[in-house]
Amino acid sequence: MSPTLAPGNKEYIIRTLDGRNLGLPFIVQPGIVVFPIPIPIVALPEGLLPQRFQVEHLGENIYRIGDAVDFRSRLFSYREVDPERWIVIFRPNHDAYTIEKVDSSAAWVAPPVGQPDSQILVQQVPVGESNPPTYPSNALFRFEPVA
């Protein structure tokens, strides 16, 4: 995995370290597909197609990821507000990335596999004091460029 994301504005599929795709849930009613507003960003069950996220590089390790915003410690896609800026850092000892708020107060955290509520959380992450630091697997993500 590349330690840096491409400069500019590119599309990526984002996955949890355990391989679950991130996406937007929807509600199917007869003949209608409805997205709740704001739309929760979730770890999708196996077999569902991933969401493509526009990832815009804004500066050193600073990115916009789609319309992702933190609201009450949960991650949403919300087009009606300005998307947040996120610190995205490659963690070579994990071959994955952490995605943190710009003030580093919290990071994206995936719920455990099989949990009914699969929405990505935004919360403090315990960091191991080793060198390099270690991170829990549910706070690590992989970015796959869309061809």
TALINLIN-V650998 format. One record per pair of residues at least 12 apart in sequence whose C-alpha atoms are under 10 Angstrom apart, sorted by the first residue. I is the first residue (numbers start at 1). J is the second residue. If there is no record, write none. Layout:
I/J
I/J
//
This chain:
1/90
1/92
1/95
1/96
1/142
1/143
1/144
2/90
2/92
2/95
2/96
2/142
2/143
2/144
3/89
3/90
3/91
3/92
3/95
3/96
3/97
4/61
4/88
4/89
4/90
4/97
4/143
5/55
5/56
5/57
5/61
5/63
5/88
5/89
5/90
5/143
5/144
5/145
6/55
6/56
6/57
6/145
7/55
7/56
7/57
7/58
7/59
7/63
8/55
8/56
8/57
8/58
8/59
8/63
9/54
9/55
9/56
9/57
9/58
9/63
9/64
9/65
10/52
10/53
10/54
10/55
10/56
10/57
10/65
10/145
10/146
10/147
11/51
11/52
11/53
11/54
11/55
11/56
11/65
11/66
11/143
11/144
11/145
11/146
11/147
12/50
12/51
12/52
12/53
12/54
12/55
12/65
12/66
12/142
12/143
12/144
12/145
12/146
12/147
13/49
13/50
13/51
13/52
13/53
13/54
13/55
13/142
13/143
13/144
13/145
13/146
14/43
14/50
14/51
14/52
14/53
14/65
14/141
14/142
14/143
14/144
14/145
15/43
15/44
15/50
15/51
15/96
15/110
15/140
15/141
15/142
15/143
15/144
16/43
16/44
16/96
16/97
16/109
16/110
16/111
16/120
16/137
16/138
16/139
16/140
16/141
16/142
16/143
17/94
17/95
17/96
17/97
17/110
17/136
17/137
17/138
17/139
17/140
17/141
17/142
18/110
18/112
18/113
18/137
18/138
18/140
18/141
18/142
19/43
19/44
19/46
19/141
19/142
20/42
20/43
20/44
20/45
20/46
20/47
20/48
20/50
20/110
20/113
20/141
20/142
21/42
21/43
21/44
21/45
21/46
21/47
21/48
21/49
21/50
21/51
21/52
21/141
21/142
22/41
22/42
22/43
22/44
22/45
22/48
22/49
22/50
22/51
22/52
22/53
22/110
22/118
22/119
22/120
22/141
23/39
23/40
23/41
23/42
23/43
23/44
23/45
23/48
23/49
23/50
23/51
23/52
23/53
23/77
23/119
23/120
24/36
24/39
24/40
24/41
24/42
24/43
24/44
24/50
24/51
24/52
24/76
24/77
24/119
25/39
25/40
25/41
25/42
25/43
25/44
25/51
25/118
25/119
26/39
26/40
37/76
37/77
37/78
37/79
37/80
38/67
38/68
38/69
38/71
38/75
38/76
38/77
38/78
38/79
38/80
38/81
39/67
39/68
39/75
39/76
39/77
39/78
39/79
40/68
40/69
40/71
40/74
40/75
40/76
40/77
40/78
40/118
40/119
40/120
40/121
41/68
41/69
41/74
41/75
41/76
41/77
41/78
41/118
41/119
41/120
41/121
42/74
42/75
42/76
42/110
42/111
42/117
42/118
42/119
42/120
42/121
43/110
43/111
43/112
43/113
43/117
43/118
43/119
43/120
44/113
44/118
44/119
45/113
45/114
45/118
52/66
52/144
52/145
52/146
53/65
53/66
53/67
53/68
53/143
53/145
53/146
54/66
54/67
54/146
55/67
55/143
55/145
56/85
57/85
57/86
57/88
58/85
58/86
59/87
60/87
60/88
60/89
61/85
61/86
61/87
61/88
61/89
61/90
61/99
61/102
62/85
62/86
62/87
62/88
62/89
62/99
62/100
62/101
62/102
63/83
63/84
63/85
63/86
63/87
63/88
63/99
63/102
64/82
64/83
64/84
64/85
64/86
64/87
64/88
65/77
65/83
65/84
65/85
65/86
65/88
65/99
66/78
66/79
66/83
66/84
67/79
67/80
67/81
67/82
67/83
67/84
67/85
68/81
68/82
68/83
68/84
68/85
68/86
69/81
69/82
69/83
69/84
69/85
69/86
69/101
69/122
70/83
70/84
70/101
70/106
70/107
70/108
70/120
70/121
70/122
70/123
71/121
71/122
72/121
72/122
72/123
73/106
73/107
73/108
73/109
73/120
73/121
73/122
73/123
73/124
74/108
74/109
74/119
74/120
74/121
74/122
74/123
75/108
75/109
75/119
75/120
75/121
75/122
76/119
76/120
76/121
84/101
84/102
85/100
85/101
85/102
85/103
86/98
86/99
86/100
86/101
86/102
86/103
86/104
86/107
86/108
87/99
87/100
87/101
87/102
87/103
87/104
87/107
88/100
88/101
88/102
88/107
88/141
89/140
90/140
90/141
90/142
91/132
91/133
91/134
91/135
91/140
91/141
92/132
93/131
93/132
93/133
93/134
93/135
94/132
94/133
94/134
94/135
94/136
94/137
94/140
94/141
95/140
95/141
95/142
96/137
96/139
96/140
96/141
96/142
96/143
97/135
97/139
97/140
97/141
97/142
97/143
98/125
98/135
98/137
98/138
98/139
98/140
98/141
98/142
99/122
99/139
99/140
99/141
100/122
100/123
100/124
100/125
100/139
101/122
101/123
101/124
104/124
104/125
105/122
105/123
105/124
105/125
106/121
106/122
106/123
106/124
106/125
106/126
107/120
107/121
107/122
107/123
107/124
107/125
107/139
107/140
108/120
108/121
108/122
108/123
108/124
108/125
108/138
108/139
108/140
108/141
109/121
109/122
109/123
109/124
109/125
109/136
109/137
109/138
109/139
109/140
109/141
110/122
110/137
110/138
110/139
110/140
110/141
111/138
111/139
112/138
113/138
120/138
120/139
121/139
122/139
123/139
124/139
125/138
125/139
126/139
127/139
//
